[in-house]
């Protein structure tokens, strides 16, 4: 049996290794269009590779996928985060859990994961051809013809795991599959506002962010950057709102509650009845609240017309009201987006209704399989996109090798 894998990324390698280990006599080849394989693995997590997330219950795990939640429920009962940990540990790679649940190799080096996958593929007898770009795909009788820029291949089974490749999606469209329009996901917001200018690197542990023009709303840590805002709260919003924000052409307003869940009246009451009475002789600027950095706190005092020289005794009821509003419902204008680090994630791909998620096989064409970002599946940041890749690759590899 001959199997061709299109794409030398996480899902492609996992499928190839799984198929080869399940069916040692199978002839398995990975075709990678670039000069190097596993490039996204190498750059992910700031060069550390966020392998997966310590979320071990499938029902909880699927909640991190804006697109693919329903489709992945079954697959995650078969191969989930715990299985990923076991897979790498059996091959000599130990993973660690960080405070936020993200999991990395204990070496803190993504090359550890790259080396593990390449070694496992070599030991399983998987062939890897670099610089082979698929240009067409045809089903002839019971075989697949894969045309590339260098030569043609025939295969009994084909797995397409080429990531967010518009050229591959075009080939699949020509073949007869439906491609959901790709749009960016996981991006930061470009914001120019005096309240955050010069504060790059400052963060708050829990902010609530809502898009004014929609019902989109998330909470979590928020980070101020040179270009605007990032952090889990913003990234989650960009993932869940990928299509809606695309339709707005990335021009919209966000309302931020910097205190987390406290509402304006609660903050006003706290400032009036607790903070002010205890700090009458202290400078307001020197007593930041809600785990906020002093420099950011001072910007909100400025926005509330509270001078740097003012003690709490000098702060009026009107100024407290304005400060409470700034802290709980300040509005910022977003004008554009920026890619989150080097991690490109796209919403869109092969329509999920056209895939059998028991095997990751096409419902339209027997012996054609999909995994990874080729599918219309994507997740929030935190290792979830890789987990979908490992799961899809493992199940597809098993199915191809077992003749399912």
PLY file of the C-alpha trace (Angstrom):
ply
format ascii 1.0
element vertex 404
property float x
property float y
property float z
element edge 403
property int vertex1
property int vertex2
end_header
0.00 0.00 0.00
1.32 3.41 -0.98
0.43 6.53 1.01
1.33 10.10 0.06
1.22 12.88 2.65
0.92 16.42 1.27
2.61 18.74 3.76
5.56 18.32 6.11
4.01 19.95 9.17
2.82 18.65 12.53
-0.30 16.86 11.25
1.48 15.39 8.23
4.37 13.98 10.27
2.06 12.58 12.92
-0.09 10.84 10.29
2.94 9.46 8.44
4.57 8.10 11.60
1.30 6.62 12.89
0.53 4.94 9.56
4.07 3.57 9.24
4.11 2.20 12.78
0.65 0.69 12.32
1.42 -0.82 8.90
5.22 -1.39 8.73
5.02 -2.63 5.13
3.31 0.49 3.82
5.22 2.79 1.45
4.79 6.25 2.94
6.14 9.51 1.51
5.81 13.09 2.75
5.87 15.75 0.03
6.91 19.15 1.42
6.86 22.18 -0.88
9.48 24.11 1.11
13.15 23.53 1.81
12.50 22.55 5.42
9.86 20.57 7.26
8.14 21.35 10.57
8.84 25.07 10.30
5.72 26.08 12.20
6.66 23.70 15.00
10.10 25.28 15.14
8.90 28.88 15.51
5.86 28.24 17.69
5.71 29.34 21.30
8.55 31.78 20.84
10.85 28.95 19.77
9.79 26.68 22.64
6.86 24.90 20.91
3.59 24.95 22.81
2.94 21.23 22.19
-0.50 20.97 23.81
-2.56 22.20 26.76
-3.20 20.51 30.09
-6.90 20.17 29.37
-7.67 16.49 29.64
-11.46 16.31 29.36
-12.70 16.27 25.74
-15.83 18.24 26.65
-13.68 21.02 28.09
-11.02 20.79 25.41
-13.44 21.35 22.50
-14.58 24.65 24.04
-11.29 26.19 22.87
-12.15 25.79 19.17
-14.21 28.59 17.59
-14.44 26.41 14.50
-14.43 22.64 14.97
-15.91 22.24 18.44
-18.61 19.75 17.43
-16.46 17.90 14.89
-13.58 17.32 17.34
-15.63 15.92 20.22
-15.43 12.33 18.96
-11.77 12.49 17.88
-10.70 13.90 21.26
-12.22 10.89 23.03
-9.78 8.74 21.01
-6.63 10.88 21.08
-6.41 13.85 23.40
-3.87 15.88 25.37
-2.97 12.98 27.63
-2.27 10.78 24.62
-0.03 13.47 23.13
1.98 13.60 26.36
2.32 9.79 26.37
3.31 9.74 22.70
6.21 12.13 23.20
7.28 10.61 26.53
7.56 7.16 24.95
9.99 8.73 22.48
12.10 10.36 25.15
10.56 13.85 25.27
9.31 15.09 28.63
6.72 17.89 28.69
6.01 20.35 31.49
2.88 22.26 32.47
3.12 26.00 32.99
0.85 28.00 35.30
-1.58 28.87 32.52
-1.91 25.24 31.37
0.34 25.47 28.32
2.71 22.55 27.84
6.26 22.77 26.51
9.21 20.39 26.29
11.30 20.58 29.46
14.21 21.70 27.28
12.27 24.89 26.41
13.46 24.33 22.85
11.18 23.55 19.91
14.07 21.77 18.20
13.47 18.96 20.70
10.04 18.35 19.15
11.36 18.70 15.59
14.15 16.21 16.27
11.73 13.76 17.90
9.35 13.81 14.93
12.12 13.53 12.35
13.76 10.66 14.23
10.44 8.81 14.63
9.72 9.24 10.91
13.17 7.96 9.93
12.88 4.95 12.24
9.46 4.14 10.79
10.82 4.26 7.25
8.93 7.38 6.14
10.47 9.06 3.09
10.59 12.88 3.08
10.91 14.80 -0.19
11.53 18.54 0.07
10.82 21.07 -2.65
7.85 19.12 -4.04
4.83 21.35 -4.59
1.51 19.71 -5.47
0.08 21.21 -8.66
-2.88 18.89 -9.25
-4.67 15.93 -7.74
-6.79 13.42 -9.67
-8.55 10.19 -8.80
-8.12 7.63 -11.55
-9.93 4.35 -10.97
-8.91 3.36 -7.44
-5.70 5.33 -7.35
-4.64 8.92 -6.84
-2.41 10.80 -9.24
-0.44 13.56 -7.54
1.18 16.01 -9.96
4.02 18.10 -8.55
6.47 20.65 -9.91
9.11 17.90 -10.20
7.40 14.61 -10.98
4.12 12.74 -10.72
3.25 10.18 -8.05
0.54 7.56 -7.70
-0.85 6.45 -4.36
-3.56 4.28 -2.86
-4.30 6.89 -0.21
-3.58 10.60 0.09
-3.59 12.82 3.17
-3.71 16.57 2.59
-2.14 18.36 5.55
-0.70 21.38 3.79
-1.89 23.99 6.28
-3.46 27.22 5.08
-2.33 26.84 1.49
-4.50 28.76 -0.98
-3.00 26.84 -3.92
-3.87 23.49 -2.31
-7.36 24.74 -1.46
-7.77 25.72 -5.13
-6.87 22.17 -6.18
-9.37 20.72 -3.72
-12.04 23.12 -5.00
-11.37 21.99 -8.55
-11.65 18.40 -7.34
-15.10 19.10 -5.90
-14.64 20.01 -2.25
-16.06 23.16 -0.68
-13.56 25.56 0.87
-14.83 27.91 3.56
-13.33 31.33 2.82
-10.08 31.71 4.77
-9.70 34.72 7.07
-7.01 35.50 9.68
-7.43 34.31 13.26
-5.27 34.97 16.33
-4.14 38.52 15.72
-3.42 41.60 17.82
-5.24 44.93 17.61
-3.64 48.09 16.25
-4.61 51.01 18.50
-3.28 54.55 18.77
-4.46 56.16 21.99
-2.78 58.53 24.44
-3.88 56.42 27.38
-1.56 53.58 26.32
1.15 55.34 24.29
4.62 54.46 25.57
3.34 51.70 27.86
4.37 48.68 25.76
4.99 45.66 27.97
2.51 46.59 30.70
-0.36 44.20 31.37
-3.34 43.60 33.61
-4.15 40.10 34.90
-7.84 40.13 34.02
-9.66 42.45 31.65
-13.01 42.11 29.93
-13.05 43.23 26.30
-16.16 43.71 24.18
-16.53 44.77 20.55
-19.05 47.59 20.57
-20.46 46.75 17.15
-21.26 43.13 18.13
-21.88 40.69 20.97
-18.26 39.53 20.95
-16.88 39.54 24.48
-13.94 37.81 26.23
-11.95 38.04 29.45
-8.36 37.34 30.40
-4.92 38.90 30.71
-4.40 41.94 28.46
-1.03 43.17 27.22
-0.21 46.63 25.86
2.16 46.50 22.87
4.00 49.00 20.69
1.17 48.73 18.15
-1.81 48.49 20.48
-3.07 45.51 22.48
-2.49 41.77 22.70
-2.59 39.06 25.36
-5.08 36.20 25.84
-8.14 38.49 26.12
-7.43 40.09 22.73
-6.31 36.87 21.04
-9.42 35.00 22.18
-11.55 37.83 20.83
-9.72 37.70 17.49
-10.24 33.94 17.25
-13.92 33.83 18.17
-14.59 36.93 16.08
-12.37 36.06 13.11
-15.12 36.31 10.51
-17.06 39.11 12.14
-13.98 41.30 12.52
-12.97 40.52 8.94
-16.38 41.78 7.81
-15.72 45.00 9.78
-12.44 45.36 7.87
-10.69 45.44 11.26
-12.10 48.91 11.97
-14.14 48.87 15.18
-14.33 50.03 18.79
-13.72 47.96 21.89
-14.92 48.66 25.42
-12.55 47.48 28.14
-13.18 46.78 31.81
-9.66 46.87 33.22
-10.83 45.62 36.63
-12.13 42.29 35.32
-15.74 41.82 36.39
-16.39 44.84 38.66
-19.03 47.15 37.20
-18.90 50.95 37.23
-21.07 51.39 40.32
-19.11 48.80 42.29
-15.81 50.48 41.40
-17.23 53.91 42.22
-18.45 52.63 45.60
-15.08 51.02 46.36
-13.20 54.20 45.47
-15.58 56.35 47.52
-16.07 54.21 50.61
-12.82 52.26 50.86
-9.90 53.60 48.83
-10.39 57.34 49.38
-11.04 57.30 53.17
-7.94 55.17 53.79
-5.66 57.31 51.62
-6.78 60.91 52.11
-3.26 62.26 52.53
-1.68 60.08 49.84
-1.24 61.06 46.21
-3.86 59.31 44.09
-1.22 58.54 41.47
0.85 56.65 44.05
-1.96 54.29 45.05
-2.81 52.18 41.99
-5.70 49.72 42.32
-6.88 46.49 40.65
-3.35 45.08 40.22
-2.62 47.85 37.74
0.86 49.21 37.01
1.41 52.74 38.31
2.11 54.14 34.83
-1.16 52.79 33.44
-3.08 53.88 36.55
-1.76 57.41 36.10
-3.12 57.53 32.54
-6.63 56.80 33.78
-6.29 59.43 36.48
-5.26 61.88 33.75
-8.27 60.86 31.65
-10.45 61.56 34.71
-8.88 65.04 35.06
-7.16 64.13 38.32
-3.79 65.97 38.52
-0.60 64.11 39.45
-0.30 66.39 42.49
-3.79 65.54 43.79
-4.21 63.64 47.04
-7.28 61.49 47.49
-8.69 64.31 49.66
-8.61 66.53 46.56
-10.51 64.08 44.34
-14.13 65.13 43.74
-17.20 62.95 43.34
-17.32 63.84 39.64
-13.70 62.80 39.17
-14.34 59.49 40.96
-17.31 58.86 38.68
-15.19 59.57 35.60
-12.34 57.40 36.92
-14.75 54.52 37.57
-16.01 54.84 34.00
-12.47 54.88 32.61
-11.59 51.76 34.57
-14.69 49.78 33.63
-15.90 51.01 30.25
-13.14 52.90 28.47
-13.47 52.82 24.69
-10.56 52.35 22.28
-10.63 52.52 18.49
-9.08 49.62 16.60
-7.67 50.41 13.19
-6.19 47.26 11.75
-4.49 44.12 13.02
-1.03 42.61 13.32
0.07 38.98 13.21
0.56 37.42 16.64
4.34 36.87 16.76
5.20 34.47 13.90
2.22 32.20 14.46
-0.06 32.34 11.44
-3.47 30.82 12.15
-6.29 30.90 9.63
-10.02 30.33 10.01
-11.27 28.54 6.92
-10.54 25.46 4.86
-12.27 22.26 3.82
-15.91 22.38 4.89
-16.37 20.12 7.91
-19.64 18.62 6.66
-17.63 16.99 3.88
-15.35 15.03 6.24
-15.94 11.85 8.24
-14.37 12.62 11.60
-14.21 8.97 12.62
-11.39 8.62 10.08
-10.74 12.19 8.80
-11.57 10.82 5.35
-13.39 12.79 2.67
-17.07 11.95 2.35
-16.84 12.79 -1.35
-13.74 10.85 -2.37
-12.67 7.51 -0.86
-9.04 7.29 0.28
-8.60 11.06 0.49
-7.93 12.36 3.99
-7.43 15.75 5.65
-5.77 16.96 8.85
-4.48 20.15 10.43
-5.27 23.64 9.18
-6.31 22.37 5.75
-9.65 21.85 7.51
-11.92 24.65 8.71
-10.69 24.09 12.28
-8.80 26.55 14.42
-8.36 27.32 18.10
-7.41 30.01 20.55
-3.76 30.30 21.55
-2.35 27.91 24.14
-1.37 24.69 22.33
-4.85 23.86 21.09
-4.09 24.17 17.38
-1.26 21.67 17.72
-3.51 19.31 19.67
-6.00 19.31 16.79
-3.09 18.54 14.44
-1.81 15.64 16.55
-5.33 14.21 16.94
-6.23 14.51 13.26
-2.89 13.12 12.13
-3.06 10.16 14.50
-6.62 9.18 13.57
-6.03 9.64 9.83
-2.78 7.65 10.06
-4.56 4.80 11.82
-7.41 4.84 9.32
-5.14 4.84 6.26
-2.96 2.04 7.64
-5.89 -0.14 8.69
-7.64 0.28 5.33
-10.61 2.05 6.91
0 1
1 2
2 3
3 4
4 5
5 6
6 7
7 8
8 9
9 10
10 11
11 12
12 13
13 14
14 15
15 16
16 17
17 18
18 19
19 20
20 21
21 22
22 23
23 24
24 25
25 26
26 27
27 28
28 29
29 30
30 31
31 32
32 33
33 34
34 35
35 36
36 37
37 38
38 39
39 40
40 41
41 42
42 43
43 44
44 45
45 46
46 47
47 48
48 49
49 50
50 51
51 52
52 53
53 54
54 55
55 56
56 57
57 58
58 59
59 60
60 61
61 62
62 63
63 64
64 65
65 66
66 67
67 68
68 69
69 70
70 71
71 72
72 73
73 74
74 75
75 76
76 77
77 78
78 79
79 80
80 81
81 82
82 83
83 84
84 85
85 86
86 87
87 88
88 89
89 90
90 91
91 92
92 93
93 94
94 95
95 96
96 97
97 98
98 99
99 100
100 101
101 102
102 103
103 104
104 105
105 106
106 107
107 108
108 109
109 110
110 111
111 112
112 113
113 114
114 115
115 116
116 117
117 118
118 119
119 120
120 121
121 122
122 123
123 124
124 125
125 126
126 127
127 128
128 129
129 130
130 131
131 132
132 133
133 134
134 135
135 136
136 137
137 138
138 139
139 140
140 141
141 142
142 143
143 144
144 145
145 146
146 147
147 148
148 149
149 150
150 151
151 152
152 153
153 154
154 155
155 156
156 157
157 158
158 159
159 160
160 161
161 162
162 163
163 164
164 165
165 166
166 167
167 168
168 169
169 170
170 171
171 172
172 173
173 174
174 175
175 176
176 177
177 178
178 179
179 180
180 181
181 182
182 183
183 184
184 185
185 186
186 187
187 188
188 189
189 190
190 191
191 192
192 193
193 194
194 195
195 196
196 197
197 198
198 199
199 200
200 201
201 202
202 203
203 204
204 205
205 206
206 207
207 208
208 209
209 210
210 211
211 212
212 213
213 214
214 215
215 216
216 217
217 218
218 219
219 220
220 221
221 222
222 223
223 224
224 225
225 226
226 227
227 228
228 229
229 230
230 231
231 232
232 233
233 234
234 235
235 236
236 237
237 238
238 239
239 240
240 241
241 242
242 243
243 244
244 245
245 246
246 247
247 248
248 249
249 250
250 251
251 252
252 253
253 254
254 255
255 256
256 257
257 258
258 259
259 260
260 261
261 262
262 263
263 264
264 265
265 266
266 267
267 268
268 269
269 270
270 271
271 272
272 273
273 274
274 275
275 276
276 277
277 278
278 279
279 280
280 281
281 282
282 283
283 284
284 285
285 286
286 287
287 288
288 289
289 290
290 291
291 292
292 293
293 294
294 295
295 296
296 297
297 298
298 299
299 300
300 301
301 302
302 303
303 304
304 305
305 306
306 307
307 308
308 309
309 310
310 311
311 312
312 313
313 314
314 315
315 316
316 317
317 318
318 319
319 320
320 321
321 322
322 323
323 324
324 325
325 326
326 327
327 328
328 329
329 330
330 331
331 332
332 333
333 334
334 335
335 336
336 337
337 338
338 339
339 340
340 341
341 342
342 343
343 344
344 345
345 346
346 347
347 348
348 349
349 350
350 351
351 352
352 353
353 354
354 355
355 356
356 357
357 358
358 359
359 360
360 361
361 362
362 363
363 364
364 365
365 366
366 367
367 368
368 369
369 370
370 371
371 372
372 373
373 374
374 375
375 376
376 377
377 378
378 379
379 380
380 381
381 382
382 383
383 384
384 385
385 386
386 387
387 388
388 389
389 390
390 391
391 392
392 393
393 394
394 395
395 396
396 397
397 398
398 399
399 400
400 401
401 402
402 403
